[in-house]
Amino acid sequence: MPWRNSARAWGTGAKFFHWGSAITIMLMFLLGIIMINLPLSPLKLELFIWHKAIGITLLGVALMRLVWRWSSSLPAPPRDLSKTAVRLARIGHYWLYALMIAMPFSGWVINSAANFPLNWFDIFEVPPIVAPNPDVENLAKQIHLILAIVLGVSIAGHILAALYHHKIRRDDVLQKML
Amino acid sequence: MLTLLFYCPSSYPANPRWQISSEQSRLGFTAYYDGRPFEGEFHSYQVEVEFDPQYPDRGELKCIIETASVDTKNRERDEALRLQEWFNSTHFPQATFRSLSIRKHDESSFNVNGELTLKGQTRIIDIPFQWNPVKQQAERVQLTASTRIDRRDFNIGSGEWNDDETIGFEVDIVITLMLKPT
């Protein structure tokens, strides 16, 4: 299995990043929902610490995936797919990248505005990107929540599109990622 | 002659008293969250300083802090800090420091030994401090001090918080006081 993409399938690198992100993003939704509903306790803070460190990781991964995408060829879309459909898929994928970057970025803003340190797995400290400010914190929290909903809906759309290719169109779009 | 000797102490000049200029003073602390520092301060406090660097042993320092005035630039965290497990500001609205003795280290460095009472617990601590006249402002003096305490000594962060997985036991107290003679 080649690391790099070929015209026929995604390479191992792209697959690893794709499925790694998929699982981690699901975990982040779960962690986020649990942690905000817990009463204040050391466990709650511990979950926040994990959520933040993983979020920064996902930000790095999303940027790396973009670089990986731009530096390699992409598998060709099915020949019988309309130009509009190809263009829509392209827009949809960039939309997902934008959300995968905006999501952790807004979390980073919340953490900075809330005057919390951001420790990346005890390895290095991520510096704040905005000064402490309760108004910025509240705004960023709302944006983070809205982005979470938009990302959830977009991922559902992504999954439905993959299933549409596999089950209805019966092409190899989904299989190229497996 | 003997009488004169006995009277000598009272013939010292009176201990100079100082008042603080609040805008340029800060009673702050650095605490540790997930092993990384974050800063906070108390906005409401009173300080009594009677001090002459020539006669440090006769100096006196007192401080009364309103624990509810804690500000870590995070409203939720500040509210949590006022609760029972932390400062318990309802029952212990004030923290106090009272000097017992002051010693000189060198020209501008001193050490004050005194009683710190926080959340009803009193501990004797040492606080090294610097006493530096402000160059451009006549008569003004800047007092800077810092020391490290362990929050467990004062029962701060009790119950399930008596653990340093998320919030460290060490707290650095960082004080800057801008003083002028009264």
Interface residues (C-beta under 8 A of the other chain):
Chain A: L40 S41 P42 L45 E46 I49 A114 N115 F116 P117 L118 N119 D122 E125 P132 P134 E137
Chain B: Y33 D34 G35 R36 P37 F38 E39 T72 K73 N74 R75 R77 A80 E160 W161 D163 E165 T166 I167
